[in-house]
Amino acid sequence: MECNIALVEPSPDKIKVLPHRQYYTSDQLSPSNVAPSPLDQFRSCEPEAMCLSTATTSGIPSARIVLLKQVDARGFVFFTNYTSRKSGELSENPHAALAFYWREVHRSVRVVGRVEKVSREESAEYYNSRPLGSRLGAWASRQSTVVGEGEVGDRLQKLQIRFGVQEGNQEAAVPPPDFWGGWRIIPDEVEFWSGKPSRLHDRVRYLRVSSPADGEQWKIDRLAP
């Protein structure tokens, strides 16, 4: 594997990264000019992938990149196998953190919150919008388990027979598996970060001060860079 990282003085025991260039964004990020809700503020972003961090009940963390599929009135939604490591940790410890980063524009967003499974109807609606191969893949992959070479491919062939999938036929009925669906991260804390020269960055944090059922309210503060 090759990593496109600029190095100086490479040696067998270290990687030394060249000094980072100065960050600069022309607009100002301030509690006075952001939206009252972090979910509304987030709508100005163009997200795709995010780092999802979970933890065991013992506090051992793990992180991975997943695709954000929806931001609704309650939070941030992604879809996955419910038997995967991340789902297991979310079931046992229903809290998560998200991080988004846009290197080209020197911006990031950090989210901390509680999690819930989305409804089966919501999961089915998204699942049925996926290409046939992705729907079959959800059945074929026992995510996060150890597999032998060719095992997933063999399982996929059996599923194609099971669901009557023929080459060139994209209309085969492949229902969503019970072990697959969505998770929603309901934010209690959201921070927006904007890069500035000399590391004097803009940081604006939202903290939830009331539950959605009581009428969502947020405390908005500037944080030291």
Biotite code that builds the C-alpha atoms (Angstrom):
import biotite.structure as struc

atoms = struc.array([
    struc.Atom([0.000, 0.000, 0.000], chain_id="A", res_id=1, res_name="MET", atom_name="CA", element="C"),
    struc.Atom([1.279, 3.473, -0.876], chain_id="A", res_id=2, res_name="GLU", atom_name="CA", element="C"),
    struc.Atom([0.362, 6.556, 1.159], chain_id="A", res_id=3, res_name="CYS", atom_name="CA", element="C"),
    struc.Atom([0.627, 9.955, -0.477], chain_id="A", res_id=4, res_name="ASN", atom_name="CA", element="C"),
    struc.Atom([2.322, 11.697, 2.468], chain_id="A", res_id=5, res_name="ILE", atom_name="CA", element="C"),
    struc.Atom([5.205, 14.155, 2.142], chain_id="A", res_id=6, res_name="ALA", atom_name="CA", element="C"),
    struc.Atom([8.135, 12.973, 4.281], chain_id="A", res_id=7, res_name="LEU", atom_name="CA", element="C"),
    struc.Atom([11.422, 14.343, 5.503], chain_id="A", res_id=8, res_name="VAL", atom_name="CA", element="C"),
    struc.Atom([14.271, 12.318, 6.968], chain_id="A", res_id=9, res_name="GLU", atom_name="CA", element="C"),
    struc.Atom([12.515, 8.966, 6.440], chain_id="A", res_id=10, res_name="PRO", atom_name="CA", element="C"),
    struc.Atom([13.800, 6.130, 8.581], chain_id="A", res_id=11, res_name="SER", atom_name="CA", element="C"),
    struc.Atom([12.651, 2.602, 9.454], chain_id="A", res_id=12, res_name="PRO", atom_name="CA", element="C"),
    struc.Atom([11.222, 3.681, 12.816], chain_id="A", res_id=13, res_name="ASP", atom_name="CA", element="C"),
    struc.Atom([9.388, 6.954, 12.108], chain_id="A", res_id=14, res_name="LYS", atom_name="CA", element="C"),
    struc.Atom([7.381, 9.017, 9.666], chain_id="A", res_id=15, res_name="ILE", atom_name="CA", element="C"),
    struc.Atom([7.998, 12.734, 9.984], chain_id="A", res_id=16, res_name="LYS", atom_name="CA", element="C"),
    struc.Atom([5.407, 14.881, 8.210], chain_id="A", res_id=17, res_name="VAL", atom_name="CA", element="C"),
    struc.Atom([6.427, 18.166, 6.598], chain_id="A", res_id=18, res_name="LEU", atom_name="CA", element="C"),
    struc.Atom([5.082, 21.345, 8.215], chain_id="A", res_id=19, res_name="PRO", atom_name="CA", element="C"),
    struc.Atom([1.454, 21.972, 7.320], chain_id="A", res_id=20, res_name="HIS", atom_name="CA", element="C"),
    struc.Atom([0.584, 24.990, 5.228], chain_id="A", res_id=21, res_name="ARG", atom_name="CA", element="C"),
    struc.Atom([-1.340, 27.824, 6.839], chain_id="A", res_id=22, res_name="GLN", atom_name="CA", element="C"),
    struc.Atom([-5.097, 27.405, 7.007], chain_id="A", res_id=23, res_name="TYR", atom_name="CA", element="C"),
    struc.Atom([-7.291, 30.165, 5.686], chain_id="A", res_id=24, res_name="TYR", atom_name="CA", element="C"),
    struc.Atom([-11.022, 30.607, 5.163], chain_id="A", res_id=25, res_name="THR", atom_name="CA", element="C"),
    struc.Atom([-12.325, 34.007, 4.121], chain_id="A", res_id=26, res_name="SER", atom_name="CA", element="C"),
    struc.Atom([-15.570, 34.041, 6.086], chain_id="A", res_id=27, res_name="ASP", atom_name="CA", element="C"),
    struc.Atom([-15.924, 34.221, 9.865], chain_id="A", res_id=28, res_name="GLN", atom_name="CA", element="C"),
    struc.Atom([-17.566, 31.490, 11.926], chain_id="A", res_id=29, res_name="LEU", atom_name="CA", element="C"),
    struc.Atom([-19.174, 32.955, 15.031], chain_id="A", res_id=30, res_name="SER", atom_name="CA", element="C"),
    struc.Atom([-22.065, 32.281, 17.437], chain_id="A", res_id=31, res_name="PRO", atom_name="CA", element="C"),
    struc.Atom([-23.588, 35.488, 16.068], chain_id="A", res_id=32, res_name="SER", atom_name="CA", element="C"),
    struc.Atom([-23.849, 34.301, 12.461], chain_id="A", res_id=33, res_name="ASN", atom_name="CA", element="C"),
    struc.Atom([-24.667, 30.576, 12.666], chain_id="A", res_id=34, res_name="VAL", atom_name="CA", element="C"),
    struc.Atom([-28.121, 28.979, 12.477], chain_id="A", res_id=35, res_name="ALA", atom_name="CA", element="C"),
    struc.Atom([-30.010, 28.377, 15.759], chain_id="A", res_id=36, res_name="PRO", atom_name="CA", element="C"),
    struc.Atom([-29.867, 24.592, 15.182], chain_id="A", res_id=37, res_name="SER", atom_name="CA", element="C"),
    struc.Atom([-26.698, 22.642, 14.319], chain_id="A", res_id=38, res_name="PRO", atom_name="CA", element="C"),
    struc.Atom([-28.666, 20.441, 11.928], chain_id="A", res_id=39, res_name="LEU", atom_name="CA", element="C"),
    struc.Atom([-29.741, 23.543, 10.004], chain_id="A", res_id=40, res_name="ASP", atom_name="CA", element="C"),
    struc.Atom([-26.165, 24.847, 10.062], chain_id="A", res_id=41, res_name="GLN", atom_name="CA", element="C"),
    struc.Atom([-24.919, 21.499, 8.744], chain_id="A", res_id=42, res_name="PHE", atom_name="CA", element="C"),
    struc.Atom([-27.165, 21.767, 5.683], chain_id="A", res_id=43, res_name="ARG", atom_name="CA", element="C"),
    struc.Atom([-24.716, 24.279, 4.201], chain_id="A", res_id=44, res_name="SER", atom_name="CA", element="C"),
    struc.Atom([-22.068, 21.529, 4.108], chain_id="A", res_id=45, res_name="CYS", atom_name="CA", element="C"),
    struc.Atom([-21.593, 18.954, 1.349], chain_id="A", res_id=46, res_name="GLU", atom_name="CA", element="C"),
    struc.Atom([-20.859, 15.746, 3.253], chain_id="A", res_id=47, res_name="PRO", atom_name="CA", element="C"),
    struc.Atom([-20.309, 12.221, 1.998], chain_id="A", res_id=48, res_name="GLU", atom_name="CA", element="C"),
    struc.Atom([-18.046, 10.148, 4.215], chain_id="A", res_id=49, res_name="ALA", atom_name="CA", element="C"),
    struc.Atom([-17.572, 10.504, 7.958], chain_id="A", res_id=50, res_name="MET", atom_name="CA", element="C"),
    struc.Atom([-15.473, 8.957, 10.687], chain_id="A", res_id=51, res_name="CYS", atom_name="CA", element="C"),
    struc.Atom([-17.738, 7.029, 13.061], chain_id="A", res_id=52, res_name="LEU", atom_name="CA", element="C"),
    struc.Atom([-16.316, 6.293, 16.508], chain_id="A", res_id=53, res_name="SER", atom_name="CA", element="C"),
    struc.Atom([-17.897, 3.792, 18.884], chain_id="A", res_id=54, res_name="THR", atom_name="CA", element="C"),
    struc.Atom([-16.750, 2.182, 22.133], chain_id="A", res_id=55, res_name="ALA", atom_name="CA", element="C"),
    struc.Atom([-17.279, -0.991, 24.084], chain_id="A", res_id=56, res_name="THR", atom_name="CA", element="C"),
    struc.Atom([-18.834, -0.918, 27.548], chain_id="A", res_id=57, res_name="THR", atom_name="CA", element="C"),
    struc.Atom([-15.244, -1.097, 28.848], chain_id="A", res_id=58, res_name="SER", atom_name="CA", element="C"),
    struc.Atom([-14.417, 2.139, 27.026], chain_id="A", res_id=59, res_name="GLY", atom_name="CA", element="C"),
    struc.Atom([-12.246, 0.624, 24.284], chain_id="A", res_id=60, res_name="ILE", atom_name="CA", element="C"),
    struc.Atom([-12.801, 2.807, 21.192], chain_id="A", res_id=61, res_name="PRO", atom_name="CA", element="C"),
    struc.Atom([-12.847, 1.942, 17.513], chain_id="A", res_id=62, res_name="SER", atom_name="CA", element="C"),
    struc.Atom([-13.260, 4.161, 14.471], chain_id="A", res_id=63, res_name="ALA", atom_name="CA", element="C"),
    struc.Atom([-13.998, 3.668, 10.810], chain_id="A", res_id=64, res_name="ARG", atom_name="CA", element="C"),
    struc.Atom([-15.125, 5.624, 7.732], chain_id="A", res_id=65, res_name="ILE", atom_name="CA", element="C"),
    struc.Atom([-18.770, 5.171, 6.733], chain_id="A", res_id=66, res_name="VAL", atom_name="CA", element="C"),
    struc.Atom([-21.061, 6.924, 4.284], chain_id="A", res_id=67, res_name="LEU", atom_name="CA", element="C"),
    struc.Atom([-23.544, 9.478, 5.585], chain_id="A", res_id=68, res_name="LEU", atom_name="CA", element="C"),
    struc.Atom([-26.853, 8.778, 3.875], chain_id="A", res_id=69, res_name="LYS", atom_name="CA", element="C"),
    struc.Atom([-29.282, 11.232, 5.437], chain_id="A", res_id=70, res_name="GLN", atom_name="CA", element="C"),
    struc.Atom([-29.565, 14.205, 7.777], chain_id="A", res_id=71, res_name="VAL", atom_name="CA", element="C"),
    struc.Atom([-33.123, 14.557, 9.056], chain_id="A", res_id=72, res_name="ASP", atom_name="CA", element="C"),
    struc.Atom([-34.836, 16.548, 11.789], chain_id="A", res_id=73, res_name="ALA", atom_name="CA", element="C"),
    struc.Atom([-33.460, 14.187, 14.467], chain_id="A", res_id=74, res_name="ARG", atom_name="CA", element="C"),
    struc.Atom([-29.907, 13.523, 13.368], chain_id="A", res_id=75, res_name="GLY", atom_name="CA", element="C"),
    struc.Atom([-27.365, 11.802, 11.129], chain_id="A", res_id=76, res_name="PHE", atom_name="CA", element="C"),
    struc.Atom([-28.219, 8.454, 9.494], chain_id="A", res_id=77, res_name="VAL", atom_name="CA", element="C"),
    struc.Atom([-26.050, 5.678, 8.085], chain_id="A", res_id=78, res_name="PHE", atom_name="CA", element="C"),
    struc.Atom([-26.797, 2.058, 7.167], chain_id="A", res_id=79, res_name="PHE", atom_name="CA", element="C"),
    struc.Atom([-24.927, -1.122, 7.971], chain_id="A", res_id=80, res_name="THR", atom_name="CA", element="C"),
    struc.Atom([-25.093, -4.760, 9.020], chain_id="A", res_id=81, res_name="ASN", atom_name="CA", element="C"),
    struc.Atom([-26.596, -5.086, 12.502], chain_id="A", res_id=82, res_name="TYR", atom_name="CA", element="C"),
    struc.Atom([-24.218, -7.966, 13.323], chain_id="A", res_id=83, res_name="THR", atom_name="CA", element="C"),
    struc.Atom([-21.085, -5.927, 12.573], chain_id="A", res_id=84, res_name="SER", atom_name="CA", element="C"),
    struc.Atom([-18.617, -4.749, 15.210], chain_id="A", res_id=85, res_name="ARG", atom_name="CA", element="C"),
    struc.Atom([-19.890, -1.174, 15.117], chain_id="A", res_id=86, res_name="LYS", atom_name="CA", element="C"),
    struc.Atom([-23.496, -2.299, 15.517], chain_id="A", res_id=87, res_name="SER", atom_name="CA", element="C"),
    struc.Atom([-22.528, -4.552, 18.407], chain_id="A", res_id=88, res_name="GLY", atom_name="CA", element="C"),
    struc.Atom([-20.809, -1.689, 20.168], chain_id="A", res_id=89, res_name="GLU", atom_name="CA", element="C"),
    struc.Atom([-23.683, 0.703, 19.474], chain_id="A", res_id=90, res_name="LEU", atom_name="CA", element="C"),
    struc.Atom([-26.159, -1.824, 20.877], chain_id="A", res_id=91, res_name="SER", atom_name="CA", element="C"),
    struc.Atom([-24.156, -2.269, 24.078], chain_id="A", res_id=92, res_name="GLU", atom_name="CA", element="C"),
    struc.Atom([-23.097, 1.372, 24.444], chain_id="A", res_id=93, res_name="ASN", atom_name="CA", element="C"),
    struc.Atom([-25.608, 3.575, 22.567], chain_id="A", res_id=94, res_name="PRO", atom_name="CA", element="C"),
    struc.Atom([-23.394, 6.618, 22.093], chain_id="A", res_id=95, res_name="HIS", atom_name="CA", element="C"),
    struc.Atom([-21.187, 7.628, 19.173], chain_id="A", res_id=96, res_name="ALA", atom_name="CA", element="C"),
    struc.Atom([-19.021, 10.401, 17.790], chain_id="A", res_id=97, res_name="ALA", atom_name="CA", element="C"),
    struc.Atom([-18.736, 11.591, 14.194], chain_id="A", res_id=98, res_name="LEU", atom_name="CA", element="C"),
    struc.Atom([-16.062, 13.651, 12.467], chain_id="A", res_id=99, res_name="ALA", atom_name="CA", element="C"),
    struc.Atom([-16.265, 15.252, 9.022], chain_id="A", res_id=100, res_name="PHE", atom_name="CA", element="C"),
    struc.Atom([-13.304, 16.963, 7.331], chain_id="A", res_id=101, res_name="TYR", atom_name="CA", element="C"),
    struc.Atom([-13.091, 19.020, 4.160], chain_id="A", res_id=102, res_name="TRP", atom_name="CA", element="C"),
    struc.Atom([-9.368, 19.478, 3.523], chain_id="A", res_id=103, res_name="ARG", atom_name="CA", element="C"),
    struc.Atom([-9.777, 21.686, 0.468], chain_id="A", res_id=104, res_name="GLU", atom_name="CA", element="C"),
    struc.Atom([-11.775, 24.341, 2.332], chain_id="A", res_id=105, res_name="VAL", atom_name="CA", element="C"),
    struc.Atom([-10.238, 23.885, 5.802], chain_id="A", res_id=106, res_name="HIS", atom_name="CA", element="C"),
    struc.Atom([-13.436, 22.974, 7.582], chain_id="A", res_id=107, res_name="ARG", atom_name="CA", element="C"),
    struc.Atom([-14.541, 20.211, 9.911], chain_id="A", res_id=108, res_name="SER", atom_name="CA", element="C"),
    struc.Atom([-17.559, 19.230, 11.966], chain_id="A", res_id=109, res_name="VAL", atom_name="CA", element="C"),
    struc.Atom([-17.549, 17.120, 15.127], chain_id="A", res_id=110, res_name="ARG", atom_name="CA", element="C"),
    struc.Atom([-20.671, 15.423, 16.550], chain_id="A", res_id=111, res_name="VAL", atom_name="CA", element="C"),
    struc.Atom([-21.304, 13.591, 19.833], chain_id="A", res_id=112, res_name="VAL", atom_name="CA", element="C"),
    struc.Atom([-24.640, 11.997, 20.602], chain_id="A", res_id=113, res_name="GLY", atom_name="CA", element="C"),
    struc.Atom([-26.945, 9.122, 21.402], chain_id="A", res_id=114, res_name="ARG", atom_name="CA", element="C"),
    struc.Atom([-27.927, 6.509, 18.847], chain_id="A", res_id=115, res_name="VAL", atom_name="CA", element="C"),
    struc.Atom([-31.085, 4.714, 17.831], chain_id="A", res_id=116, res_name="GLU", atom_name="CA", element="C"),
    struc.Atom([-32.032, 2.298, 15.077], chain_id="A", res_id=117, res_name="LYS", atom_name="CA", element="C"),
    struc.Atom([-34.114, 3.812, 12.309], chain_id="A", res_id=118, res_name="VAL", atom_name="CA", element="C"),
    struc.Atom([-37.483, 2.226, 11.542], chain_id="A", res_id=119, res_name="SER", atom_name="CA", element="C"),
    struc.Atom([-37.693, -0.851, 9.342], chain_id="A", res_id=120, res_name="ARG", atom_name="CA", element="C"),
    struc.Atom([-39.712, 1.252, 6.874], chain_id="A", res_id=121, res_name="GLU", atom_name="CA", element="C"),
    struc.Atom([-36.907, 3.808, 6.567], chain_id="A", res_id=122, res_name="GLU", atom_name="CA", element="C"),
    struc.Atom([-34.297, 1.082, 6.187], chain_id="A", res_id=123, res_name="SER", atom_name="CA", element="C"),
    struc.Atom([-36.356, -0.714, 3.534], chain_id="A", res_id=124, res_name="ALA", atom_name="CA", element="C"),
    struc.Atom([-36.913, 2.503, 1.586], chain_id="A", res_id=125, res_name="GLU", atom_name="CA", element="C"),
    struc.Atom([-33.179, 3.170, 1.367], chain_id="A", res_id=126, res_name="TYR", atom_name="CA", element="C"),
    struc.Atom([-32.291, -0.500, 0.760], chain_id="A", res_id=127, res_name="TYR", atom_name="CA", element="C"),
    struc.Atom([-34.696, -0.722, -2.187], chain_id="A", res_id=128, res_name="ASN", atom_name="CA", element="C"),
    struc.Atom([-33.088, 2.349, -3.768], chain_id="A", res_id=129, res_name="SER", atom_name="CA", element="C"),
    struc.Atom([-29.698, 0.618, -3.925], chain_id="A", res_id=130, res_name="ARG", atom_name="CA", element="C"),
    struc.Atom([-28.345, -1.151, -7.022], chain_id="A", res_id=131, res_name="PRO", atom_name="CA", element="C"),
    struc.Atom([-29.041, -4.879, -7.212], chain_id="A", res_id=132, res_name="LEU", atom_name="CA", element="C"),
    struc.Atom([-25.419, -5.769, -6.496], chain_id="A", res_id=133, res_name="GLY", atom_name="CA", element="C"),
    struc.Atom([-25.435, -3.753, -3.281], chain_id="A", res_id=134, res_name="SER", atom_name="CA", element="C"),
    struc.Atom([-28.674, -5.393, -2.151], chain_id="A", res_id=135, res_name="ARG", atom_name="CA", element="C"),
    struc.Atom([-27.197, -8.833, -2.739], chain_id="A", res_id=136, res_name="LEU", atom_name="CA", element="C"),
    struc.Atom([-23.990, -7.743, -1.038], chain_id="A", res_id=137, res_name="GLY", atom_name="CA", element="C"),
    struc.Atom([-25.910, -6.918, 2.135], chain_id="A", res_id=138, res_name="ALA", atom_name="CA", element="C"),
    struc.Atom([-27.045, -10.556, 2.248], chain_id="A", res_id=139, res_name="TRP", atom_name="CA", element="C"),
    struc.Atom([-23.683, -12.038, 1.264], chain_id="A", res_id=140, res_name="ALA", atom_name="CA", element="C"),
    struc.Atom([-21.429, -10.269, 3.760], chain_id="A", res_id=141, res_name="SER", atom_name="CA", element="C"),
    struc.Atom([-21.346, -11.382, 7.384], chain_id="A", res_id=142, res_name="ARG", atom_name="CA", element="C"),
    struc.Atom([-19.663, -8.117, 8.177], chain_id="A", res_id=143, res_name="GLN", atom_name="CA", element="C"),
    struc.Atom([-16.615, -8.060, 10.473], chain_id="A", res_id=144, res_name="SER", atom_name="CA", element="C"),
    struc.Atom([-16.309, -11.868, 10.644], chain_id="A", res_id=145, res_name="THR", atom_name="CA", element="C"),
    struc.Atom([-13.263, -13.785, 9.432], chain_id="A", res_id=146, res_name="VAL", atom_name="CA", element="C"),
    struc.Atom([-13.829, -15.381, 6.019], chain_id="A", res_id=147, res_name="VAL", atom_name="CA", element="C"),
    struc.Atom([-11.866, -17.674, 3.746], chain_id="A", res_id=148, res_name="GLY", atom_name="CA", element="C"),
    struc.Atom([-10.734, -16.774, 0.250], chain_id="A", res_id=149, res_name="GLU", atom_name="CA", element="C"),
    struc.Atom([-13.669, -17.031, -2.152], chain_id="A", res_id=150, res_name="GLY", atom_name="CA", element="C"),
    struc.Atom([-16.213, -17.624, 0.620], chain_id="A", res_id=151, res_name="GLU", atom_name="CA", element="C"),
    struc.Atom([-18.142, -14.392, 0.026], chain_id="A", res_id=152, res_name="VAL", atom_name="CA", element="C"),
    struc.Atom([-18.190, -15.015, -3.723], chain_id="A", res_id=153, res_name="GLY", atom_name="CA", element="C"),
    struc.Atom([-19.567, -18.527, -3.224], chain_id="A", res_id=154, res_name="ASP", atom_name="CA", element="C"),
    struc.Atom([-22.253, -17.180, -0.908], chain_id="A", res_id=155, res_name="ARG", atom_name="CA", element="C"),
    struc.Atom([-23.156, -14.521, -3.484], chain_id="A", res_id=156, res_name="LEU", atom_name="CA", element="C"),
    struc.Atom([-23.639, -17.144, -6.204], chain_id="A", res_id=157, res_name="GLN", atom_name="CA", element="C"),
    struc.Atom([-26.002, -19.105, -3.958], chain_id="A", res_id=158, res_name="LYS", atom_name="CA", element="C"),
    struc.Atom([-27.977, -15.945, -3.211], chain_id="A", res_id=159, res_name="LEU", atom_name="CA", element="C"),
    struc.Atom([-28.313, -15.189, -6.929], chain_id="A", res_id=160, res_name="GLN", atom_name="CA", element="C"),
    struc.Atom([-29.866, -18.603, -7.401], chain_id="A", res_id=161, res_name="ILE", atom_name="CA", element="C"),
    struc.Atom([-32.065, -18.190, -4.310], chain_id="A", res_id=162, res_name="ARG", atom_name="CA", element="C"),
    struc.Atom([-33.482, -14.867, -5.502], chain_id="A", res_id=163, res_name="PHE", atom_name="CA", element="C"),
    struc.Atom([-33.645, -15.810, -9.184], chain_id="A", res_id=164, res_name="GLY", atom_name="CA", element="C"),
    struc.Atom([-31.099, -13.243, -10.292], chain_id="A", res_id=165, res_name="VAL", atom_name="CA", element="C"),
    struc.Atom([-30.044, -13.676, -13.900], chain_id="A", res_id=166, res_name="GLN", atom_name="CA", element="C"),
    struc.Atom([-27.301, -11.796, -15.748], chain_id="A", res_id=167, res_name="GLU", atom_name="CA", element="C"),
    struc.Atom([-28.551, -8.450, -16.980], chain_id="A", res_id=168, res_name="GLY", atom_name="CA", element="C"),
    struc.Atom([-31.685, -8.620, -14.821], chain_id="A", res_id=169, res_name="ASN", atom_name="CA", element="C"),
    struc.Atom([-31.709, -5.653, -12.437], chain_id="A", res_id=170, res_name="GLN", atom_name="CA", element="C"),
    struc.Atom([-35.365, -6.087, -11.443], chain_id="A", res_id=171, res_name="GLU", atom_name="CA", element="C"),
    struc.Atom([-35.077, -9.184, -9.252], chain_id="A", res_id=172, res_name="ALA", atom_name="CA", element="C"),
    struc.Atom([-36.898, -8.930, -5.934], chain_id="A", res_id=173, res_name="ALA", atom_name="CA", element="C"),
    struc.Atom([-34.252, -9.019, -3.196], chain_id="A", res_id=174, res_name="VAL", atom_name="CA", element="C"),
    struc.Atom([-35.823, -7.996, 0.123], chain_id="A", res_id=175, res_name="PRO", atom_name="CA", element="C"),
    struc.Atom([-33.825, -6.321, 2.894], chain_id="A", res_id=176, res_name="PRO", atom_name="CA", element="C"),
    struc.Atom([-32.364, -8.796, 5.386], chain_id="A", res_id=177, res_name="PRO", atom_name="CA", element="C"),
    struc.Atom([-33.489, -8.584, 9.004], chain_id="A", res_id=178, res_name="ASP", atom_name="CA", element="C"),
    struc.Atom([-29.869, -8.106, 10.091], chain_id="A", res_id=179, res_name="PHE", atom_name="CA", element="C"),
    struc.Atom([-29.355, -4.950, 8.028], chain_id="A", res_id=180, res_name="TRP", atom_name="CA", element="C"),
    struc.Atom([-30.603, -1.408, 8.578], chain_id="A", res_id=181, res_name="GLY", atom_name="CA", element="C"),
    struc.Atom([-29.925, 2.135, 9.675], chain_id="A", res_id=182, res_name="GLY", atom_name="CA", element="C"),
    struc.Atom([-28.597, 3.891, 12.740], chain_id="A", res_id=183, res_name="TRP", atom_name="CA", element="C"),
    struc.Atom([-29.317, 7.507, 13.647], chain_id="A", res_id=184, res_name="ARG", atom_name="CA", element="C"),
    struc.Atom([-26.942, 9.611, 15.746], chain_id="A", res_id=185, res_name="ILE", atom_name="CA", element="C"),
    struc.Atom([-29.025, 12.149, 17.694], chain_id="A", res_id=186, res_name="ILE", atom_name="CA", element="C"),
    struc.Atom([-26.596, 14.968, 18.495], chain_id="A", res_id=187, res_name="PRO", atom_name="CA", element="C"),
    struc.Atom([-26.130, 16.438, 21.964], chain_id="A", res_id=188, res_name="ASP", atom_name="CA", element="C"),
    struc.Atom([-22.984, 18.331, 20.974], chain_id="A", res_id=189, res_name="GLU", atom_name="CA", element="C"),
    struc.Atom([-21.917, 19.640, 17.559], chain_id="A", res_id=190, res_name="VAL", atom_name="CA", element="C"),
    struc.Atom([-18.806, 21.689, 16.821], chain_id="A", res_id=191, res_name="GLU", atom_name="CA", element="C"),
    struc.Atom([-18.078, 23.570, 13.599], chain_id="A", res_id=192, res_name="PHE", atom_name="CA", element="C"),
    struc.Atom([-14.403, 24.330, 12.923], chain_id="A", res_id=193, res_name="TRP", atom_name="CA", element="C"),
    struc.Atom([-12.971, 26.718, 10.333], chain_id="A", res_id=194, res_name="SER", atom_name="CA", element="C"),
    struc.Atom([-9.213, 26.969, 9.706], chain_id="A", res_id=195, res_name="GLY", atom_name="CA", element="C"),
    struc.Atom([-7.464, 30.321, 10.219], chain_id="A", res_id=196, res_name="LYS", atom_name="CA", element="C"),
    struc.Atom([-3.840, 31.516, 10.014], chain_id="A", res_id=197, res_name="PRO", atom_name="CA", element="C"),
    struc.Atom([-1.434, 30.903, 12.912], chain_id="A", res_id=198, res_name="SER", atom_name="CA", element="C"),
    struc.Atom([-3.703, 28.113, 14.182], chain_id="A", res_id=199, res_name="ARG", atom_name="CA", element="C"),
    struc.Atom([-6.142, 30.721, 15.546], chain_id="A", res_id=200, res_name="LEU", atom_name="CA", element="C"),
    struc.Atom([-9.100, 28.812, 14.180], chain_id="A", res_id=201, res_name="HIS", atom_name="CA", element="C"),
    struc.Atom([-12.796, 29.601, 14.495], chain_id="A", res_id=202, res_name="ASP", atom_name="CA", element="C"),
    struc.Atom([-14.630, 27.046, 16.664], chain_id="A", res_id=203, res_name="ARG", atom_name="CA", element="C"),
    struc.Atom([-18.356, 27.225, 17.383], chain_id="A", res_id=204, res_name="VAL", atom_name="CA", element="C"),
    struc.Atom([-19.977, 24.615, 19.624], chain_id="A", res_id=205, res_name="ARG", atom_name="CA", element="C"),
    struc.Atom([-23.647, 23.749, 20.077], chain_id="A", res_id=206, res_name="TYR", atom_name="CA", element="C"),
    struc.Atom([-24.709, 22.032, 23.320], chain_id="A", res_id=207, res_name="LEU", atom_name="CA", element="C"),
    struc.Atom([-28.230, 20.657, 23.682], chain_id="A", res_id=208, res_name="ARG", atom_name="CA", element="C"),
    struc.Atom([-30.043, 22.163, 26.671], chain_id="A", res_id=209, res_name="VAL", atom_name="CA", element="C"),
    struc.Atom([-33.460, 20.573, 26.142], chain_id="A", res_id=210, res_name="SER", atom_name="CA", element="C"),
    struc.Atom([-34.774, 17.371, 24.614], chain_id="A", res_id=211, res_name="SER", atom_name="CA", element="C"),
    struc.Atom([-36.476, 17.317, 21.196], chain_id="A", res_id=212, res_name="PRO", atom_name="CA", element="C"),
    struc.Atom([-39.741, 16.443, 22.950], chain_id="A", res_id=213, res_name="ALA", atom_name="CA", element="C"),
    struc.Atom([-39.544, 19.645, 25.023], chain_id="A", res_id=214, res_name="ASP", atom_name="CA", element="C"),
    struc.Atom([-38.782, 21.879, 22.059], chain_id="A", res_id=215, res_name="GLY", atom_name="CA", element="C"),
    struc.Atom([-35.196, 21.688, 20.860], chain_id="A", res_id=216, res_name="GLU", atom_name="CA", element="C"),
    struc.Atom([-32.907, 24.364, 22.306], chain_id="A", res_id=217, res_name="GLN", atom_name="CA", element="C"),
    struc.Atom([-29.164, 24.794, 21.959], chain_id="A", res_id=218, res_name="TRP", atom_name="CA", element="C"),
    struc.Atom([-26.496, 26.779, 23.803], chain_id="A", res_id=219, res_name="LYS", atom_name="CA", element="C"),
    struc.Atom([-24.019, 28.197, 21.279], chain_id="A", res_id=220, res_name="ILE", atom_name="CA", element="C"),
    struc.Atom([-20.479, 29.204, 22.334], chain_id="A", res_id=221, res_name="ASP", atom_name="CA", element="C"),
    struc.Atom([-17.171, 30.111, 20.780], chain_id="A", res_id=222, res_name="ARG", atom_name="CA", element="C"),
    struc.Atom([-14.290, 27.841, 21.855], chain_id="A", res_id=223, res_name="LEU", atom_name="CA", element="C"),
    struc.Atom([-10.642, 28.755, 22.105], chain_id="A", res_id=224, res_name="ALA", atom_name="CA", element="C"),
    struc.Atom([-8.667, 27.534, 19.085], chain_id="A", res_id=225, res_name="PRO", atom_name="CA", element="C"),
])
